[in-house]
Amino acid sequence: MTTVLALVVGAAATANPALNGEWVSEDAELRLKNGNLEVWFEDTPLMRGTYTVLGDTITMKMTHLNGTILSDFDLSPIVGFDSKWYSQGEIRKLMVSALAKVLLEESEILLEEGELSSTLNETIAELEEEMGMEIGELFDAMFLPTKATYSLSGNTLTLSVAGEPGEVYTRR
């Protein structure tokens, strides 16, 4: 029993201090420090979260999205994201509030036109069709853990997700 416990404890995922620093690729910049990470693009913060490593696998879990990335979505003018960090719960709360506002406005228009035949579900379906997926799925997917295989060689970090060719980062 003691041996099994030692093996489990010995295999715990941790942060790798060798990964600490700013890593730049053609597409993004990763800022890694003791298990915390931020993703930047063109000097703009996009996401932040945590990471752990176990062997050659790095698991990244986003905990916050910046309003800058959220403002790129169709609902942004309705929601009014500021350039600050939002947790998944805060995004959901703002999205529900914005959706309620849209639905209220839609209901008032339909009532004025005497066409209250459009249902709440139809309106939600129309909004989701415009966005290309269910509203909840869009943001939930950004908070799912991502596992990648990583390799570190000098000032070069390579991350490969799901067998895709690796994204190469250089230490700044």
TALINHU-V28951 format. One line per field, one symbol per residue. ss: DSSP state (2 for helix, 1 for strand, 0 for the rest). phi: phi as a letter, one per 30 degrees, with the letter a starting at -180 (. if undefined). psi: psi as a letter, one per 40 degrees, with the letter a starting at -180 (. if undefined). A space follows every 10 residues. Layout:
ss=???
phi=???
psi=???
This chain:
ss=0222222222 0001002220 1111000011 1110011111 1001111111 1111001111 1111112222 0000022220 0000111222 2222222222 2222222222 2200000002 2222222222 2000222222 2200011111 1110011111 0000001111 10
phi=.ddddddddd cddbdcedde kcccbdcabc ccahjcbbcb bhibdcbbab bbbbiccccc bdcbcdeddd dddededddi dcdbdbdddd dedddddddd dddddddddd dddibdddce dddddddddd djadeddedd ddcddccbdb bbbicbcccb chideddccc dd
psi=dddddddddd eihiihdeeh ahhhaddihh hhhfeiiihi hffhhdiiai iiihbfhhhh hhdiiidddd eeideddddf higihhiddd dddddddddd dddddddddd ddefffdhid dddddddddd eeiidddddd deeiihhihi ihhbfhhhhh hfeiiihhih h.
